Amino acid sequence: AIKHYKKGLKLDNSRHEILFGMAKAYHELGDVSEAQRFLERAVKYSPNEQDKQRYSSKLATLASN
């Protein structure tokens, strides 16, 4: 999955959906620091407050574990 998301990031590295996908993939692999890094970028590039809140909530959950 990461390989495919990386291709997507080459096309557009500011798509919050791709960044969130990368975060999920890294989390599944157990790489929490990379998951957090991509979630932070997803928050940064979110187009609206609802998405920012959703990603921030997931980021807070990761940080508390």
N, C-alpha and C positions, 0 to 999 in steps of 0.2 A: 504494500500500500504506500509506503514511504516513497518508493521509486516513482510511482505515479503522481503523488502529490508534488514531488520535486519538479517533475515535468510541468505541472500546472503553475508552480511558483516561477518557473523560467518564463512562462507566458505573461504572468501578472503576479508580482510578488506582494501585492497589496489587497488581495482578495481574502476577506476575513473567513470565508467558508473553507478555503484551502488551508489557511493557517490553523483553523480549528481542527481540521482533519489531521494535519500533521501532529498537533498536540495530542489528539486521541490515539494516534498510531504509536507515538513515543510512550505514552502512558501505558498502553497495552504491552509494550516491550519492557516496561519497568524503568524507563529513563525519565524520572520525574523532573529533573532539571531542564531537559529539552522540552518536555511537555509544558512546563511553566513558561519557558522562553517563547514558545509559539502561541500560548494563550495570551501572553502580554502583548504580542504583536497583533493578535486577533482583536483585542480590546482597542488597541490604537487605531486600527483601520475599520472598525465597525461604523457603519453608516448612520446608525441611530442609537438612541439611548437604551432601547429595549435589548438590542444585541450586546451593547456594552455591559449592561447589568448582568445578562446571562453569562457572558464570558468571565466577568469579574467574580461572579458567584462561584463558578467552577474553579477559578484561580484560587480563591479563598479556601475552598474545600481541599484542593491539592496542598496548599501551604499548611493546613492544619493537620495533615496526616503525617 
